[in-house]
Amino acid sequence: MQSRLPTSDLSLRSVDELEKEIHERKLVEQKLAKSEFLLSEEGRIAREGGWELDVETKQSSWSKVSGAHNAQVVYKTQYILT
């Protein structure tokens, strides 16, 4: 059985519209990469890491910058929240 897309998803766009969308996406990706690089460098220089907790899956992950090697290691743990 073939699945059909709604007609609204089948709209055609001009080459100019696609080029503009690609250009905008590349700018956003470059900005994100720069932000991630700066955050990584700040953590490396300060020798600090970060953490996050997904409350739905009870999974946490945290990074720690090793002072001896200046390498970033990511640790994952699971918490039981009641």
C-alpha atoms as an extended CHARMM CRD file, in Angstrom:
* protein
*
        82  EXT
         1         1  MET       CA              0.0000000000        0.0000000000        0.0000000000  PROA      1               0.0000000000
         2         2  GLN       CA              1.4210000000        3.3770000000       -0.9820000000  PROA      2               0.0000000000
         3         3  SER       CA              1.3020000000        6.2690000000        1.3900000000  PROA      3               0.0000000000
         4         4  ARG       CA              0.2950000000        9.6210000000       -0.0810000000  PROA      4               0.0000000000
         5         5  LEU       CA              1.5290000000       12.9700000000        1.1040000000  PROA      5               0.0000000000
         6         6  PRO       CA             -0.9870000000       15.7200000000        1.7100000000  PROA      6               0.0000000000
         7         7  THR       CA             -1.2000000000       18.0740000000       -1.2520000000  PROA      7               0.0000000000
         8         8  SER       CA              0.1650000000       20.9250000000        0.8800000000  PROA      8               0.0000000000
         9         9  ASP       CA              3.5000000000       19.0430000000        1.1020000000  PROA      9               0.0000000000
        10        10  LEU       CA              3.6980000000       18.7190000000       -2.6730000000  PROA      10              0.0000000000
        11        11  SER       CA              4.0250000000       22.4220000000       -3.3960000000  PROA      11              0.0000000000
        12        12  LEU       CA              6.8680000000       23.3470000000       -5.7000000000  PROA      12              0.0000000000
        13        13  ARG       CA              9.3080000000       26.0710000000       -4.8330000000  PROA      13              0.0000000000
        14        14  SER       CA             11.4630000000       28.1080000000       -7.1350000000  PROA      14              0.0000000000
        15        15  VAL       CA             15.2140000000       27.6890000000       -7.3350000000  PROA      15              0.0000000000
        16        16  ASP       CA             15.5950000000       31.1480000000       -5.7880000000  PROA      16              0.0000000000
        17        17  GLU       CA             13.4820000000       30.1170000000       -2.7830000000  PROA      17              0.0000000000
        18        18  LEU       CA             15.5040000000       26.9390000000       -2.3250000000  PROA      18              0.0000000000
        19        19  GLU       CA             18.8070000000       28.8010000000       -2.6270000000  PROA      19              0.0000000000
        20        20  LYS       CA             17.6310000000       31.3280000000       -0.0310000000  PROA      20              0.0000000000
        21        21  GLU       CA             16.5570000000       28.5470000000        2.3360000000  PROA      21              0.0000000000
        22        22  ILE       CA             19.8940000000       26.7330000000        1.9180000000  PROA      22              0.0000000000
        23        23  HSD       CA             21.8150000000       29.9590000000        2.4870000000  PROA      23              0.0000000000
        24        24  GLU       CA             19.8140000000       30.7520000000        5.6470000000  PROA      24              0.0000000000
        25        25  ARG       CA             20.3100000000       27.2170000000        6.9530000000  PROA      25              0.0000000000
        26        26  LYS       CA             24.0750000000       27.4200000000        6.3670000000  PROA      26              0.0000000000
        27        27  LEU       CA             24.2160000000       30.7130000000        8.2840000000  PROA      27              0.0000000000
        28        28  VAL       CA             22.3650000000       29.1550000000       11.2220000000  PROA      28              0.0000000000
        29        29  GLU       CA             24.6420000000       26.0920000000       11.1530000000  PROA      29              0.0000000000
        30        30  GLN       CA             27.7450000000       28.3210000000       11.1220000000  PROA      30              0.0000000000
        31        31  LYS       CA             26.4100000000       30.3530000000       14.0480000000  PROA      31              0.0000000000
        32        32  LEU       CA             25.6550000000       27.1610000000       15.9950000000  PROA      32              0.0000000000
        33        33  ALA       CA             29.1100000000       25.7170000000       15.2670000000  PROA      33              0.0000000000
        34        34  LYS       CA             30.7530000000       28.9350000000       16.4610000000  PROA      34              0.0000000000
        35        35  SER       CA             28.6660000000       28.9370000000       19.6400000000  PROA      35              0.0000000000
        36        36  GLU       CA             29.4750000000       25.2700000000       20.3410000000  PROA      36              0.0000000000
        37        37  PHE       CA             33.1850000000       25.9160000000       19.7470000000  PROA      37              0.0000000000
        38        38  LEU       CA             33.2130000000       28.8870000000       22.1350000000  PROA      38              0.0000000000
        39        39  LEU       CA             31.3970000000       26.9200000000       24.8280000000  PROA      39              0.0000000000
        40        40  SER       CA             33.8020000000       24.0120000000       24.4140000000  PROA      40              0.0000000000
        41        41  GLU       CA             36.8200000000       26.3050000000       24.6380000000  PROA      41              0.0000000000
        42        42  GLU       CA             35.4540000000       28.0420000000       27.7290000000  PROA      42              0.0000000000
        43        43  GLY       CA             34.9960000000       24.6700000000       29.4250000000  PROA      43              0.0000000000
        44        44  ARG       CA             38.4540000000       23.5080000000       28.4050000000  PROA      44              0.0000000000
        45        45  ILE       CA             40.1570000000       26.6710000000       29.6200000000  PROA      45              0.0000000000
        46        46  ALA       CA             38.1970000000       26.7150000000       32.8900000000  PROA      46              0.0000000000
        47        47  ARG       CA             38.5930000000       22.9360000000       33.2090000000  PROA      47              0.0000000000
        48        48  GLU       CA             34.8900000000       22.5790000000       33.8820000000  PROA      48              0.0000000000
        49        49  GLY       CA             32.2020000000       20.4640000000       32.3080000000  PROA      49              0.0000000000
        50        50  GLY       CA             28.4320000000       20.4020000000       32.1050000000  PROA      50              0.0000000000
        51        51  TRP       CA             25.5550000000       18.0250000000       32.6480000000  PROA      51              0.0000000000
        52        52  GLU       CA             21.9730000000       17.3600000000       31.6110000000  PROA      52              0.0000000000
        53        53  LEU       CA             19.1480000000       15.1870000000       32.9050000000  PROA      53              0.0000000000
        54        54  ASP       CA             16.3180000000       13.7640000000       30.8180000000  PROA      54              0.0000000000
        55        55  VAL       CA             13.5240000000       13.3980000000       33.3790000000  PROA      55              0.0000000000
        56        56  GLU       CA             11.4220000000       11.2020000000       31.0830000000  PROA      56              0.0000000000
        57        57  THR       CA             14.0880000000        8.5360000000       30.5420000000  PROA      57              0.0000000000
        58        58  LYS       CA             15.8650000000        9.2280000000       33.8570000000  PROA      58              0.0000000000
        59        59  GLN       CA             19.1320000000        9.3500000000       31.9100000000  PROA      59              0.0000000000
        60        60  SER       CA             21.7840000000       11.8820000000       32.7090000000  PROA      60              0.0000000000
        61        61  SER       CA             24.9920000000       12.7200000000       30.9710000000  PROA      61              0.0000000000
        62        62  TRP       CA             27.7720000000       14.9860000000       32.0020000000  PROA      62              0.0000000000
        63        63  SER       CA             31.0820000000       15.9820000000       30.6260000000  PROA      63              0.0000000000
        64        64  LYS       CA             34.2160000000       16.5150000000       32.5910000000  PROA      64              0.0000000000
        65        65  VAL       CA             37.3560000000       18.0920000000       31.2710000000  PROA      65              0.0000000000
        66        66  SER       CA             40.3660000000       16.1560000000       32.4760000000  PROA      66              0.0000000000
        67        67  GLY       CA             43.0160000000       18.4870000000       33.8830000000  PROA      67              0.0000000000
        68        68  ALA       CA             45.8380000000       16.0780000000       33.0650000000  PROA      68              0.0000000000
        69        69  HSD       CA             45.0640000000       15.6610000000       29.3760000000  PROA      69              0.0000000000
        70        70  ASN       CA             42.5920000000       18.4890000000       28.6560000000  PROA      70              0.0000000000
        71        71  ALA       CA             40.3790000000       15.8510000000       27.0670000000  PROA      71              0.0000000000
        72        72  GLN       CA             36.6090000000       15.9100000000       27.3540000000  PROA      72              0.0000000000
        73        73  VAL       CA             34.9930000000       12.6700000000       28.5040000000  PROA      73              0.0000000000
        74        74  VAL       CA             31.2220000000       12.1170000000       28.5600000000  PROA      74              0.0000000000
        75        75  TYR       CA             29.7630000000        9.9590000000       31.2960000000  PROA      75              0.0000000000
        76        76  LYS       CA             26.2420000000        8.5250000000       31.2490000000  PROA      76              0.0000000000
        77        77  THR       CA             24.3320000000        7.3640000000       34.2930000000  PROA      77              0.0000000000
        78        78  GLN       CA             20.7590000000        6.4080000000       35.1010000000  PROA      78              0.0000000000
        79        79  TYR       CA             18.8570000000        7.7060000000       38.1030000000  PROA      79              0.0000000000
        80        80  ILE       CA             15.7640000000        6.2430000000       39.6690000000  PROA      80              0.0000000000
        81        81  LEU       CA             13.4610000000        9.1710000000       40.4540000000  PROA      81              0.0000000000
        82        82  THR       CA             10.4550000000        8.5270000000       42.6290000000  PROA      82              0.0000000000
